[in-house]
Every structure is written in structure tokens, then in C-alpha cells.
Amino acid sequence: MVRTQIYLTEEEQAALRDLSMRTGKSKSDLIRKAVEYFISRFHPKDRKALLVGAKGMWAGRTDLPDFRSLRREVDRTRGKE
């Protein structure tokens, strides 16, 4: 591990101290878990997996307007038809 220094507000420090006491985990461990979670949310591999997982999520929906009709309307209003 690499030692890293961070600055927290007094409120963040107090909340972290309270969470540490409630969970029995060190403040350092809680910070590492928070950083790990944050990185995992924005990691490119995870982003691609989310996009692949979203494929077809609108399929079979009957409460949405027809995309082709909407596209024709947009094209018509822009003078492309």
C-alpha cells in the first residue's frame, strides 16, 4: 500500500469517526472502500459492461412512441423530407 494524505472537512471527519466507531472498521479502511467503490463506478470496463447490459432494455415497451415516427417528424421539421 501507498500512504496518501487527504484533507477532510470537520463534518466529514466527524462522520467518518462515527462510522468507524459504529462499524468497528478503521477510518483508513472506510476511506479505501469508498475510493474503491468510486473508482469501480467510473472504470471503463464497468462502463462497457453497463452499456452491454442495457442493450434491449426498451424492447417490448408499449408505452413509448414509435422511434421511426419520431425520427420522421424531426426530419420533416428540419426540412430533410
PyMOL Python script that loads the backbone (N, CA, C, O; Angstrom):
from pymol import cmd

cmd.read_pdbstr("""\
ATOM      1  N   MET A   1       0.836  -1.184   0.000  1.00  0.00           N
ATOM      2  CA  MET A   1       0.000   0.000   0.000  1.00  0.00           C
ATOM      3  C   MET A   1       0.874   1.238   0.000  1.00  0.00           C
ATOM      4  O   MET A   1       2.016   1.225   0.459  1.00  0.00           O
ATOM      5  N   VAL A   2       0.297   2.312  -0.533  1.00  0.00           N
ATOM      6  CA  VAL A   2       0.987   3.595  -0.585  1.00  0.00           C
ATOM      7  C   VAL A   2       0.268   4.561   0.344  1.00  0.00           C
ATOM      8  O   VAL A   2      -0.955   4.687   0.305  1.00  0.00           O
ATOM      9  N   ARG A   3       1.034   5.230   1.169  1.00  0.00           N
ATOM     10  CA  ARG A   3       0.448   6.197   2.098  1.00  0.00           C
ATOM     11  C   ARG A   3       0.024   7.441   1.329  1.00  0.00           C
ATOM     12  O   ARG A   3       0.773   7.955   0.498  1.00  0.00           O
ATOM     13  N   THR A   4      -1.185   7.920   1.614  1.00  0.00           N
ATOM     14  CA  THR A   4      -1.733   9.105   0.962  1.00  0.00           C
ATOM     15  C   THR A   4      -2.362  10.001   2.015  1.00  0.00           C
ATOM     16  O   THR A   4      -3.054   9.531   2.918  1.00  0.00           O
ATOM     17  N   GLN A   5      -2.115  11.281   1.887  1.00  0.00           N
ATOM     18  CA  GLN A   5      -2.692  12.248   2.820  1.00  0.00           C
ATOM     19  C   GLN A   5      -3.853  12.949   2.136  1.00  0.00           C
ATOM     20  O   GLN A   5      -3.747  13.357   0.980  1.00  0.00           O
ATOM     21  N   ILE A   6      -4.966  13.087   2.856  1.00  0.00           N
ATOM     22  CA  ILE A   6      -6.127  13.799   2.320  1.00  0.00           C
ATOM     23  C   ILE A   6      -6.599  14.828   3.345  1.00  0.00           C
ATOM     24  O   ILE A   6      -6.281  14.739   4.531  1.00  0.00           O
ATOM     25  N   TYR A   7      -7.352  15.788   2.867  1.00  0.00           N
ATOM     26  CA  TYR A   7      -7.949  16.790   3.741  1.00  0.00           C
ATOM     27  C   TYR A   7      -9.457  16.571   3.756  1.00  0.00           C
ATOM     28  O   TYR A   7     -10.083  16.403   2.709  1.00  0.00           O
ATOM     29  N   LEU A   8     -10.029  16.576   4.957  1.00  0.00           N
ATOM     30  CA  LEU A   8     -11.467  16.430   5.141  1.00  0.00           C
ATOM     31  C   LEU A   8     -11.988  17.647   5.887  1.00  0.00           C
ATOM     32  O   LEU A   8     -11.265  18.284   6.654  1.00  0.00           O
ATOM     33  N   THR A   9     -13.253  17.956   5.647  1.00  0.00           N
ATOM     34  CA  THR A   9     -13.880  18.998   6.448  1.00  0.00           C
ATOM     35  C   THR A   9     -14.086  18.446   7.857  1.00  0.00           C
ATOM     36  O   THR A   9     -13.984  17.239   8.081  1.00  0.00           O
ATOM     37  N   GLU A  10     -14.371  19.315   8.779  1.00  0.00           N
ATOM     38  CA  GLU A  10     -14.631  18.857  10.146  1.00  0.00           C
ATOM     39  C   GLU A  10     -15.842  17.925  10.182  1.00  0.00           C
ATOM     40  O   GLU A  10     -15.861  16.941  10.922  1.00  0.00           O
ATOM     41  N   GLU A  11     -16.861  18.253   9.365  1.00  0.00           N
ATOM     42  CA  GLU A  11     -18.065  17.416   9.320  1.00  0.00           C
ATOM     43  C   GLU A  11     -17.757  16.032   8.752  1.00  0.00           C
ATOM     44  O   GLU A  11     -18.246  15.023   9.261  1.00  0.00           O
ATOM     45  N   GLU A  12     -16.944  15.991   7.695  1.00  0.00           N
ATOM     46  CA  GLU A  12     -16.561  14.703   7.099  1.00  0.00           C
ATOM     47  C   GLU A  12     -15.751  13.879   8.093  1.00  0.00           C
ATOM     48  O   GLU A  12     -15.959  12.674   8.231  1.00  0.00           O
ATOM     49  N   GLN A  13     -14.827  14.540   8.781  1.00  0.00           N
ATOM     50  CA  GLN A  13     -14.005  13.849   9.775  1.00  0.00           C
ATOM     51  C   GLN A  13     -14.870  13.279  10.893  1.00  0.00           C
ATOM     52  O   GLN A  13     -14.669  12.140  11.312  1.00  0.00           O
ATOM     53  N   ALA A  14     -15.830  14.062  11.378  1.00  0.00           N
ATOM     54  CA  ALA A  14     -16.713  13.603  12.455  1.00  0.00           C
ATOM     55  C   ALA A  14     -17.572  12.436  11.981  1.00  0.00           C
ATOM     56  O   ALA A  14     -17.735  11.454  12.705  1.00  0.00           O
ATOM     57  N   ALA A  15     -18.123  12.535  10.772  1.00  0.00           N
ATOM     58  CA  ALA A  15     -18.958  11.451  10.244  1.00  0.00           C
ATOM     59  C   ALA A  15     -18.132  10.187  10.055  1.00  0.00           C
ATOM     60  O   ALA A  15     -18.599   9.089  10.354  1.00  0.00           O
ATOM     61  N   LEU A  16     -16.917  10.335   9.562  1.00  0.00           N
ATOM     62  CA  LEU A  16     -16.034   9.177   9.366  1.00  0.00           C
ATOM     63  C   LEU A  16     -15.668   8.541  10.696  1.00  0.00           C
ATOM     64  O   LEU A  16     -15.633   7.316  10.807  1.00  0.00           O
ATOM     65  N   ARG A  17     -15.396   9.356  11.705  1.00  0.00           N
ATOM     66  CA  ARG A  17     -15.081   8.849  13.045  1.00  0.00           C
ATOM     67  C   ARG A  17     -16.271   8.083  13.623  1.00  0.00           C
ATOM     68  O   ARG A  17     -16.101   7.008  14.198  1.00  0.00           O
ATOM     69  N   ASP A  18     -17.486   8.645  13.466  1.00  0.00           N
ATOM     70  CA  ASP A  18     -18.690   7.982  13.963  1.00  0.00           C
ATOM     71  C   ASP A  18     -18.932   6.659  13.239  1.00  0.00           C
ATOM     72  O   ASP A  18     -19.264   5.653  13.867  1.00  0.00           O
ATOM     73  N   LEU A  19     -18.766   6.665  11.932  1.00  0.00           N
ATOM     74  CA  LEU A  19     -18.956   5.448  11.152  1.00  0.00           C
ATOM     75  C   LEU A  19     -17.927   4.392  11.544  1.00  0.00           C
ATOM     76  O   LEU A  19     -18.237   3.202  11.610  1.00  0.00           O
ATOM     77  N   SER A  20     -16.725   4.832  11.799  1.00  0.00           N
ATOM     78  CA  SER A  20     -15.668   3.920  12.227  1.00  0.00           C
ATOM     79  C   SER A  20     -16.024   3.262  13.559  1.00  0.00           C
ATOM     80  O   SER A  20     -15.849   2.056  13.735  1.00  0.00           O
ATOM     81  N   MET A  21     -16.521   4.064  14.484  1.00  0.00           N
ATOM     82  CA  MET A  21     -16.896   3.514  15.798  1.00  0.00           C
ATOM     83  C   MET A  21     -18.085   2.565  15.685  1.00  0.00           C
ATOM     84  O   MET A  21     -18.128   1.540  16.366  1.00  0.00           O
ATOM     85  N   ARG A  22     -19.066   2.906  14.815  1.00  0.00           N
ATOM     86  CA  ARG A  22     -20.257   2.056  14.666  1.00  0.00           C
ATOM     87  C   ARG A  22     -19.944   0.736  13.976  1.00  0.00           C
ATOM     88  O   ARG A  22     -20.521  -0.298  14.314  1.00  0.00           O
ATOM     89  N   THR A  23     -19.032   0.767  13.011  1.00  0.00           N
ATOM     90  CA  THR A  23     -18.751  -0.445  12.233  1.00  0.00           C
ATOM     91  C   THR A  23     -17.580  -1.251  12.771  1.00  0.00           C
ATOM     92  O   THR A  23     -17.425  -2.430  12.454  1.00  0.00           O
ATOM     93  N   GLY A  24     -16.753  -0.598  13.595  1.00  0.00           N
ATOM     94  CA  GLY A  24     -15.566  -1.290  14.098  1.00  0.00           C
ATOM     95  C   GLY A  24     -14.443  -1.351  13.064  1.00  0.00           C
ATOM     96  O   GLY A  24     -13.453  -2.056  13.261  1.00  0.00           O
ATOM     97  N   LYS A  25     -14.594  -0.621  11.975  1.00  0.00           N
ATOM     98  CA  LYS A  25     -13.561  -0.579  10.941  1.00  0.00           C
ATOM     99  C   LYS A  25     -12.747   0.697  11.110  1.00  0.00           C
ATOM    100  O   LYS A  25     -13.246   1.707  11.607  1.00  0.00           O
ATOM    101  N   SER A  26     -11.501   0.636  10.693  1.00  0.00           N
ATOM    102  CA  SER A  26     -10.656   1.825  10.806  1.00  0.00           C
ATOM    103  C   SER A  26     -11.095   2.870   9.786  1.00  0.00           C
ATOM    104  O   SER A  26     -11.715   2.552   8.771  1.00  0.00           O
ATOM    105  N   LYS A  27     -10.760   4.116  10.080  1.00  0.00           N
ATOM    106  CA  LYS A  27     -11.072   5.187   9.139  1.00  0.00           C
ATOM    107  C   LYS A  27     -10.358   4.937   7.816  1.00  0.00           C
ATOM    108  O   LYS A  27     -10.920   5.179   6.748  1.00  0.00           O
ATOM    109  N   SER A  28      -9.134   4.460   7.887  1.00  0.00           N
ATOM    110  CA  SER A  28      -8.387   4.160   6.662  1.00  0.00           C
ATOM    111  C   SER A  28      -9.088   3.115   5.820  1.00  0.00           C
ATOM    112  O   SER A  28      -9.166   3.243   4.598  1.00  0.00           O
ATOM    113  N   ASP A  29      -9.600   2.079   6.471  1.00  0.00           N
ATOM    114  CA  ASP A  29     -10.312   1.031   5.733  1.00  0.00           C
ATOM    115  C   ASP A  29     -11.575   1.582   5.084  1.00  0.00           C
ATOM    116  O   ASP A  29     -11.878   1.261   3.935  1.00  0.00           O
ATOM    117  N   LEU A  30     -12.305   2.405   5.814  1.00  0.00           N
ATOM    118  CA  LEU A  30     -13.522   3.001   5.257  1.00  0.00           C
ATOM    119  C   LEU A  30     -13.195   3.896   4.056  1.00  0.00           C
ATOM    120  O   LEU A  30     -13.913   3.885   3.056  1.00  0.00           O
ATOM    121  N   ILE A  31     -12.120   4.661   4.159  1.00  0.00           N
ATOM    122  CA  ILE A  31     -11.720   5.527   3.043  1.00  0.00           C
ATOM    123  C   ILE A  31     -11.309   4.682   1.848  1.00  0.00           C
ATOM    124  O   ILE A  31     -11.688   4.993   0.719  1.00  0.00           O
ATOM    125  N   ARG A  32     -10.536   3.609   2.073  1.00  0.00           N
ATOM    126  CA  ARG A  32     -10.139   2.728   0.963  1.00  0.00           C
ATOM    127  C   ARG A  32     -11.358   2.126   0.282  1.00  0.00           C
ATOM    128  O   ARG A  32     -11.412   2.055  -0.946  1.00  0.00           O
ATOM    129  N   LYS A  33     -12.343   1.689   1.076  1.00  0.00           N
ATOM    130  CA  LYS A  33     -13.567   1.117   0.493  1.00  0.00           C
ATOM    131  C   LYS A  33     -14.326   2.152  -0.323  1.00  0.00           C
ATOM    132  O   LYS A  33     -14.857   1.836  -1.388  1.00  0.00           O
ATOM    133  N   ALA A  34     -14.383   3.390   0.170  1.00  0.00           N
ATOM    134  CA  ALA A  34     -15.076   4.459  -0.551  1.00  0.00           C
ATOM    135  C   ALA A  34     -14.369   4.763  -1.873  1.00  0.00           C
ATOM    136  O   ALA A  34     -15.027   4.947  -2.897  1.00  0.00           O
ATOM    137  N   VAL A  35     -13.045   4.816  -1.858  1.00  0.00           N
ATOM    138  CA  VAL A  35     -12.282   5.073  -3.079  1.00  0.00           C
ATOM    139  C   VAL A  35     -12.458   3.915  -4.054  1.00  0.00           C
ATOM    140  O   VAL A  35     -12.638   4.135  -5.251  1.00  0.00           O
ATOM    141  N   GLU A  36     -12.406   2.689  -3.555  1.00  0.00           N
ATOM    142  CA  GLU A  36     -12.605   1.502  -4.398  1.00  0.00           C
ATOM    143  C   GLU A  36     -13.982   1.537  -5.070  1.00  0.00           C
ATOM    144  O   GLU A  36     -14.104   1.253  -6.261  1.00  0.00           O
ATOM    145  N   TYR A  37     -15.005   1.885  -4.306  1.00  0.00           N
ATOM    146  CA  TYR A  37     -16.364   1.975  -4.848  1.00  0.00           C
ATOM    147  C   TYR A  37     -16.446   3.064  -5.915  1.00  0.00           C
ATOM    148  O   TYR A  37     -17.018   2.845  -6.983  1.00  0.00           O
ATOM    149  N   PHE A  38     -15.880   4.231  -5.632  1.00  0.00           N
ATOM    150  CA  PHE A  38     -15.924   5.350  -6.567  1.00  0.00           C
ATOM    151  C   PHE A  38     -15.229   4.990  -7.875  1.00  0.00           C
ATOM    152  O   PHE A  38     -15.759   5.258  -8.953  1.00  0.00           O
ATOM    153  N   ILE A  39     -14.065   4.394  -7.789  1.00  0.00           N
ATOM    154  CA  ILE A  39     -13.332   4.003  -8.992  1.00  0.00           C
ATOM    155  C   ILE A  39     -14.106   2.963  -9.782  1.00  0.00           C
ATOM    156  O   ILE A  39     -14.153   3.031 -11.010  1.00  0.00           O
ATOM    157  N   SER A  40     -14.713   2.004  -9.100  1.00  0.00           N
ATOM    158  CA  SER A  40     -15.454   0.952  -9.803  1.00  0.00           C
ATOM    159  C   SER A  40     -16.645   1.522 -10.569  1.00  0.00           C
ATOM    160  O   SER A  40     -17.046   0.958 -11.588  1.00  0.00           O
ATOM    161  N   ARG A  41     -17.210   2.619 -10.100  1.00  0.00           N
ATOM    162  CA  ARG A  41     -18.361   3.234 -10.777  1.00  0.00           C
ATOM    163  C   ARG A  41     -17.962   3.916 -12.085  1.00  0.00           C
ATOM    164  O   ARG A  41     -18.801   4.106 -12.966  1.00  0.00           O
ATOM    165  N   PHE A  42     -16.700   4.281 -12.216  1.00  0.00           N
ATOM    166  CA  PHE A  42     -16.265   5.046 -13.380  1.00  0.00           C
ATOM    167  C   PHE A  42     -15.199   4.347 -14.201  1.00  0.00           C
ATOM    168  O   PHE A  42     -14.658   4.934 -15.139  1.00  0.00           O
ATOM    169  N   HIS A  43     -14.892   3.122 -13.871  1.00  0.00           N
ATOM    170  CA  HIS A  43     -13.878   2.375 -14.605  1.00  0.00           C
ATOM    171  C   HIS A  43     -14.411   2.021 -15.995  1.00  0.00           C
ATOM    172  O   HIS A  43     -15.545   1.559 -16.113  1.00  0.00           O
ATOM    173  N   PRO A  44     -13.616   2.228 -17.045  1.00  0.00           N
ATOM    174  CA  PRO A  44     -14.098   1.972 -18.418  1.00  0.00           C
ATOM    175  C   PRO A  44     -14.653   0.558 -18.632  1.00  0.00           C
ATOM    176  O   PRO A  44     -15.636   0.397 -19.355  1.00  0.00           O
ATOM    177  N   LYS A  45     -14.061  -0.448 -18.035  1.00  0.00           N
ATOM    178  CA  LYS A  45     -14.567  -1.814 -18.208  1.00  0.00           C
ATOM    179  C   LYS A  45     -15.971  -1.935 -17.637  1.00  0.00           C
ATOM    180  O   LYS A  45     -16.842  -2.565 -18.236  1.00  0.00           O
ATOM    181  N   ASP A  46     -16.180  -1.335 -16.492  1.00  0.00           N
ATOM    182  CA  ASP A  46     -17.505  -1.373 -15.880  1.00  0.00           C
ATOM    183  C   ASP A  46     -18.511  -0.608 -16.723  1.00  0.00           C
ATOM    184  O   ASP A  46     -19.664  -1.022 -16.843  1.00  0.00           O
ATOM    185  N   ARG A  47     -18.088   0.501 -17.304  1.00  0.00           N
ATOM    186  CA  ARG A  47     -18.979   1.298 -18.152  1.00  0.00           C
ATOM    187  C   ARG A  47     -19.425   0.483 -19.354  1.00  0.00           C
ATOM    188  O   ARG A  47     -20.603   0.492 -19.711  1.00  0.00           O
ATOM    189  N   LYS A  48     -18.497  -0.215 -19.976  1.00  0.00           N
ATOM    190  CA  LYS A  48     -18.846  -1.028 -21.135  1.00  0.00           C
ATOM    191  C   LYS A  48     -19.813  -2.140 -20.728  1.00  0.00           C
ATOM    192  O   LYS A  48     -20.775  -2.419 -21.443  1.00  0.00           O
ATOM    193  N   ALA A  49     -19.564  -2.761 -19.604  1.00  0.00           N
ATOM    194  CA  ALA A  49     -20.457  -3.826 -19.130  1.00  0.00           C
ATOM    195  C   ALA A  49     -21.861  -3.283 -18.877  1.00  0.00           C
ATOM    196  O   ALA A  49     -22.852  -3.950 -19.173  1.00  0.00           O
ATOM    197  N   LEU A  50     -21.944  -2.079 -18.332  1.00  0.00           N
ATOM    198  CA  LEU A  50     -23.257  -1.469 -18.097  1.00  0.00           C
ATOM    199  C   LEU A  50     -23.972  -1.197 -19.416  1.00  0.00           C
ATOM    200  O   LEU A  50     -25.173  -1.442 -19.540  1.00  0.00           O
ATOM    201  N   LEU A  51     -23.233  -0.692 -20.397  1.00  0.00           N
ATOM    202  CA  LEU A  51     -23.840  -0.412 -21.695  1.00  0.00           C
ATOM    203  C   LEU A  51     -24.311  -1.696 -22.374  1.00  0.00           C
ATOM    204  O   LEU A  51     -25.406  -1.742 -22.937  1.00  0.00           O
ATOM    205  N   VAL A  52     -23.488  -2.728 -22.320  1.00  0.00           N
ATOM    206  CA  VAL A  52     -23.872  -4.015 -22.909  1.00  0.00           C
ATOM    207  C   VAL A  52     -25.095  -4.571 -22.187  1.00  0.00           C
ATOM    208  O   VAL A  52     -26.000  -5.116 -22.818  1.00  0.00           O
ATOM    209  N   GLY A  53     -25.117  -4.434 -20.868  1.00  0.00           N
ATOM    210  CA  GLY A  53     -26.253  -4.913 -20.084  1.00  0.00           C
ATOM    211  C   GLY A  53     -27.534  -4.158 -20.364  1.00  0.00           C
ATOM    212  O   GLY A  53     -28.626  -4.688 -20.159  1.00  0.00           O
ATOM    213  N   ALA A  54     -27.411  -2.919 -20.833  1.00  0.00           N
ATOM    214  CA  ALA A  54     -28.588  -2.106 -21.113  1.00  0.00           C
ATOM    215  C   ALA A  54     -29.189  -2.400 -22.483  1.00  0.00           C
ATOM    216  O   ALA A  54     -30.294  -1.950 -22.787  1.00  0.00           O
ATOM    217  N   LYS A  55     -28.470  -3.149 -23.305  1.00  0.00           N
ATOM    218  CA  LYS A  55     -28.951  -3.448 -24.654  1.00  0.00           C
ATOM    219  C   LYS A  55     -30.334  -4.089 -24.587  1.00  0.00           C
ATOM    220  O   LYS A  55     -30.542  -5.065 -23.866  1.00  0.00           O
ATOM    221  N   GLY A  56     -31.261  -3.540 -25.332  1.00  0.00           N
ATOM    222  CA  GLY A  56     -32.605  -4.095 -25.408  1.00  0.00           C
ATOM    223  C   GLY A  56     -33.519  -3.746 -24.255  1.00  0.00           C
ATOM    224  O   GLY A  56     -34.617  -4.292 -24.149  1.00  0.00           O
ATOM    225  N   MET A  57     -33.087  -2.848 -23.393  1.00  0.00           N
ATOM    226  CA  MET A  57     -33.896  -2.544 -22.211  1.00  0.00           C
ATOM    227  C   MET A  57     -35.229  -1.895 -22.550  1.00  0.00           C
ATOM    228  O   MET A  57     -36.155  -1.927 -21.739  1.00  0.00           O
ATOM    229  N   TRP A  58     -35.342  -1.301 -23.744  1.00  0.00           N
ATOM    230  CA  TRP A  58     -36.596  -0.677 -24.148  1.00  0.00           C
ATOM    231  C   TRP A  58     -37.429  -1.613 -25.029  1.00  0.00           C
ATOM    232  O   TRP A  58     -38.547  -1.261 -25.406  1.00  0.00           O
ATOM    233  N   ALA A  59     -36.918  -2.774 -25.356  1.00  0.00           N
ATOM    234  CA  ALA A  59     -37.633  -3.710 -26.229  1.00  0.00           C
ATOM    235  C   ALA A  59     -38.948  -4.144 -25.590  1.00  0.00           C
ATOM    236  O   ALA A  59     -39.020  -4.391 -24.386  1.00  0.00           O
ATOM    237  N   GLY A  60     -39.968  -4.231 -26.407  1.00  0.00           N
ATOM    238  CA  GLY A  60     -41.261  -4.714 -25.925  1.00  0.00           C
ATOM    239  C   GLY A  60     -42.088  -3.690 -25.171  1.00  0.00           C
ATOM    240  O   GLY A  60     -43.183  -4.006 -24.706  1.00  0.00           O
ATOM    241  N   ARG A  61     -41.587  -2.468 -25.041  1.00  0.00           N
ATOM    242  CA  ARG A  61     -42.345  -1.439 -24.328  1.00  0.00           C
ATOM    243  C   ARG A  61     -43.466  -0.945 -25.226  1.00  0.00           C
ATOM    244  O   ARG A  61     -43.239  -0.654 -26.401  1.00  0.00           O
ATOM    245  N   THR A  62     -44.651  -0.849 -24.696  1.00  0.00           N
ATOM    246  CA  THR A  62     -45.794  -0.368 -25.469  1.00  0.00           C
ATOM    247  C   THR A  62     -46.194   1.050 -25.074  1.00  0.00           C
ATOM    248  O   THR A  62     -47.065   1.653 -25.702  1.00  0.00           O
ATOM    249  N   ASP A  63     -45.566   1.573 -24.047  1.00  0.00           N
ATOM    250  CA  ASP A  63     -45.919   2.910 -23.565  1.00  0.00           C
ATOM    251  C   ASP A  63     -45.044   4.009 -24.166  1.00  0.00           C
ATOM    252  O   ASP A  63     -45.155   5.171 -23.775  1.00  0.00           O
ATOM    253  N   LEU A  64     -44.175   3.651 -25.112  1.00  0.00           N
ATOM    254  CA  LEU A  64     -43.283   4.626 -25.731  1.00  0.00           C
ATOM    255  C   LEU A  64     -43.720   4.911 -27.159  1.00  0.00           C
ATOM    256  O   LEU A  64     -44.268   4.035 -27.829  1.00  0.00           O
ATOM    257  N   PRO A  65     -43.482   6.129 -27.629  1.00  0.00           N
ATOM    258  CA  PRO A  65     -43.824   6.432 -29.024  1.00  0.00           C
ATOM    259  C   PRO A  65     -42.907   5.667 -29.972  1.00  0.00           C
ATOM    260  O   PRO A  65     -41.808   5.259 -29.595  1.00  0.00           O
ATOM    261  N   ASP A  66     -43.364   5.479 -31.194  1.00  0.00           N
ATOM    262  CA  ASP A  66     -42.601   4.779 -32.210  1.00  0.00           C
ATOM    263  C   ASP A  66     -41.398   5.633 -32.628  1.00  0.00           C
ATOM    264  O   ASP A  66     -41.563   6.787 -33.021  1.00  0.00           O
ATOM    265  N   PHE A  67     -40.199   5.070 -32.543  1.00  0.00           N
ATOM    266  CA  PHE A  67     -38.985   5.815 -32.850  1.00  0.00           C
ATOM    267  C   PHE A  67     -38.966   6.289 -34.303  1.00  0.00           C
ATOM    268  O   PHE A  67     -38.594   7.430 -34.579  1.00  0.00           O
ATOM    269  N   ARG A  68     -39.362   5.428 -35.220  1.00  0.00           N
ATOM    270  CA  ARG A  68     -39.340   5.814 -36.634  1.00  0.00           C
ATOM    271  C   ARG A  68     -40.257   7.007 -36.906  1.00  0.00           C
ATOM    272  O   ARG A  68     -39.908   7.902 -37.675  1.00  0.00           O
ATOM    273  N   SER A  69     -41.425   7.014 -36.274  1.00  0.00           N
ATOM    274  CA  SER A  69     -42.348   8.144 -36.426  1.00  0.00           C
ATOM    275  C   SER A  69     -41.738   9.420 -35.868  1.00  0.00           C
ATOM    276  O   SER A  69     -41.835  10.483 -36.481  1.00  0.00           O
ATOM    277  N   LEU A  70     -41.125   9.313 -34.728  1.00  0.00           N
ATOM    278  CA  LEU A  70     -40.480  10.481 -34.131  1.00  0.00           C
ATOM    279  C   LEU A  70     -39.356  10.990 -35.027  1.00  0.00           C
ATOM    280  O   LEU A  70     -39.204  12.197 -35.218  1.00  0.00           O
ATOM    281  N   ARG A  71     -38.566  10.061 -35.576  1.00  0.00           N
ATOM    282  CA  ARG A  71     -37.455  10.447 -36.439  1.00  0.00           C
ATOM    283  C   ARG A  71     -37.957  11.145 -37.705  1.00  0.00           C
ATOM    284  O   ARG A  71     -37.386  12.147 -38.135  1.00  0.00           O
ATOM    285  N   ARG A  72     -39.019  10.615 -38.291  1.00  0.00           N
ATOM    286  CA  ARG A  72     -39.604  11.251 -39.479  1.00  0.00           C
ATOM    287  C   ARG A  72     -40.080  12.663 -39.153  1.00  0.00           C
ATOM    288  O   ARG A  72     -39.885  13.588 -39.941  1.00  0.00           O
ATOM    289  N   GLU A  73     -40.697  12.821 -38.002  1.00  0.00           N
ATOM    290  CA  GLU A  73     -41.185  14.139 -37.578  1.00  0.00           C
ATOM    291  C   GLU A  73     -40.020  15.117 -37.429  1.00  0.00           C
ATOM    292  O   GLU A  73     -40.110  16.260 -37.877  1.00  0.00           O
ATOM    293  N   VAL A  74     -38.952  14.684 -36.814  1.00  0.00           N
ATOM    294  CA  VAL A  74     -37.773  15.545 -36.653  1.00  0.00           C
ATOM    295  C   VAL A  74     -37.202  15.901 -38.020  1.00  0.00           C
ATOM    296  O   VAL A  74     -36.905  17.066 -38.285  1.00  0.00           O
ATOM    297  N   ASP A  75     -37.048  14.907 -38.885  1.00  0.00           N
ATOM    298  CA  ASP A  75     -36.520  15.166 -40.230  1.00  0.00           C
ATOM    299  C   ASP A  75     -37.412  16.136 -41.001  1.00  0.00           C
ATOM    300  O   ASP A  75     -36.916  17.030 -41.686  1.00  0.00           O
ATOM    301  N   ARG A  76     -38.717  15.960 -40.891  1.00  0.00           N
ATOM    302  CA  ARG A  76     -39.661  16.825 -41.596  1.00  0.00           C
ATOM    303  C   ARG A  76     -39.550  18.265 -41.098  1.00  0.00           C
ATOM    304  O   ARG A  76     -39.566  19.198 -41.901  1.00  0.00           O
ATOM    305  N   THR A  77     -39.440  18.454 -39.805  1.00  0.00           N
ATOM    306  CA  THR A  77     -39.346  19.813 -39.251  1.00  0.00           C
ATOM    307  C   THR A  77     -38.014  20.465 -39.596  1.00  0.00           C
ATOM    308  O   THR A  77     -37.907  21.692 -39.590  1.00  0.00           O
ATOM    309  N   ARG A  78     -37.013  19.672 -39.891  1.00  0.00           N
ATOM    310  CA  ARG A  78     -35.722  20.217 -40.306  1.00  0.00           C
ATOM    311  C   ARG A  78     -35.611  20.346 -41.808  1.00  0.00           C
ATOM    312  O   ARG A  78     -34.590  20.807 -42.320  1.00  0.00           O
ATOM    313  N   GLY A  79     -36.674  19.934 -42.540  1.00  0.00           N
ATOM    314  CA  GLY A  79     -36.689  20.064 -43.989  1.00  0.00           C
ATOM    315  C   GLY A  79     -35.912  18.997 -44.720  1.00  0.00           C
ATOM    316  O   GLY A  79     -35.472  19.217 -45.849  1.00  0.00           O
ATOM    317  N   LYS A  80     -35.736  17.851 -44.105  1.00  0.00           N
ATOM    318  CA  LYS A  80     -34.958  16.781 -44.739  1.00  0.00           C
ATOM    319  C   LYS A  80     -35.828  15.834 -45.536  1.00  0.00           C
ATOM    320  O   LYS A  80     -35.303  15.006 -46.280  1.00  0.00           O
ATOM    321  N   GLU A  81     -37.150  15.929 -45.405  1.00  0.00           N
ATOM    322  CA  GLU A  81     -38.035  15.008 -46.120  1.00  0.00           C
ATOM    323  C   GLU A  81     -38.639  15.657 -47.317  1.00  0.00           C
ATOM    324  O   GLU A  81     -39.412  15.026 -48.038  1.00  0.00           O
TER     325      GLU A  81
END
""", "prot")
cmd.dss("prot")
cmd.show_as("cartoon", "prot")
cmd.util.cbc("prot")
cmd.orient("prot")
